[in-house]
Amino acid sequence: MKPIFDKVLVQLTEREKNKSLIYIPEEDGYKTGVVVDFGSYAGYVRDNKYHDFEKGQKVLFAAGAGREIDISGKKYVLLKATDIDCVE
């Protein structure tokens, strides 16, 4: 399955606790995941430069964003690139 345009396919992950300086509890309405694939127009701007997403990149996004999909028993979310709030 290949996302198109500005879509990003993210596999949901469990929130890691105490792994970074900033901990955002699950109740705050955010979820984390790992980028599986992305469309040809999916990217973001950081330091005034355009970047493509990378497979395996960790992302943070609002819990209500995108559409949850179950593929072979694994949970994914199909998001617009603009729905992703943070990248690692």
C-alpha positions as CSV (number, residue, x, y, z in Angstrom):
1,M,0.0,0.0,0.0
2,K,1.5,3.3,-1.1
3,P,0.2,6.7,0.1
4,I,-0.4,9.4,-2.5
5,F,0.0,13.2,-2.6
6,D,0.6,14.6,0.9
7,K,-0.4,11.5,2.9
8,V,1.8,9.7,5.4
9,L,1.3,6.1,6.5
10,V,2.3,5.8,10.2
11,Q,2.5,2.6,12.3
12,L,1.2,3.3,15.8
13,T,3.7,2.7,18.7
14,E,3.4,2.7,22.4
15,R,4.5,5.9,24.1
16,E,8.0,5.6,25.5
17,K,8.3,6.9,29.0
18,N,11.5,8.5,30.5
19,K,13.4,8.2,27.1
20,S,13.6,11.9,26.5
21,L,13.6,15.2,28.4
22,I,10.1,15.9,27.5
23,Y,7.3,13.4,28.4
24,I,3.9,13.9,27.0
25,P,1.3,11.7,28.7
26,E,-1.2,9.7,26.6
27,E,-4.1,11.5,28.1
28,D,-3.0,14.8,26.5
29,G,-4.5,13.6,23.2
30,Y,-1.3,12.8,21.3
31,K,-0.1,9.6,19.7
32,T,3.3,8.5,18.4
33,G,4.2,6.3,15.5
34,V,6.9,5.5,13.0
35,V,6.7,6.5,9.3
36,V,6.2,3.5,7.1
37,D,5.7,5.3,3.7
38,F,4.6,8.6,2.3
39,G,3.3,10.3,-0.8
40,S,5.4,12.3,-3.3
41,Y,4.2,15.6,-1.9
42,A,4.5,14.8,1.8
43,G,7.2,16.8,3.6
44,Y,7.8,19.5,6.2
45,V,9.9,22.7,6.6
46,R,12.5,23.0,9.3
47,D,15.1,25.7,9.5
48,N,13.7,27.3,6.3
49,K,14.5,24.1,4.3
50,Y,12.1,21.6,2.9
51,H,12.6,18.0,4.1
52,D,10.9,14.7,2.9
53,F,9.8,12.3,5.6
54,E,12.0,9.3,6.1
55,K,10.9,5.7,6.6
56,G,11.4,4.8,10.3
57,Q,11.2,8.4,11.4
58,K,9.3,8.8,14.7
59,V,6.4,11.3,14.7
60,L,4.0,12.8,17.1
61,F,0.4,13.8,16.1
62,A,-3.0,14.5,17.6
63,A,-5.1,11.5,18.6
64,G,-8.0,12.5,16.4
65,A,-5.9,13.1,13.3
66,G,-6.1,10.9,10.2
67,R,-7.8,7.6,9.7
68,E,-6.9,4.4,11.7
69,I,-6.3,1.4,9.5
70,D,-5.8,-2.3,10.5
71,I,-3.5,-4.2,8.1
72,S,-2.7,-7.8,8.9
73,G,-3.4,-7.1,12.6
74,K,-1.1,-4.1,12.9
75,K,-2.5,-0.6,13.6
76,Y,-1.7,2.2,11.2
77,V,-2.8,5.8,10.8
78,L,-3.1,7.5,7.4
79,L,-2.3,11.2,8.0
80,K,-2.0,14.4,6.0
81,A,1.6,15.6,6.4
82,T,0.3,18.8,8.0
83,D,-1.3,16.7,10.8
84,I,2.1,15.7,12.1
85,D,3.2,18.0,14.9
86,C,6.7,16.8,15.7
87,V,9.4,14.7,14.0
88,E,12.5,13.2,15.6
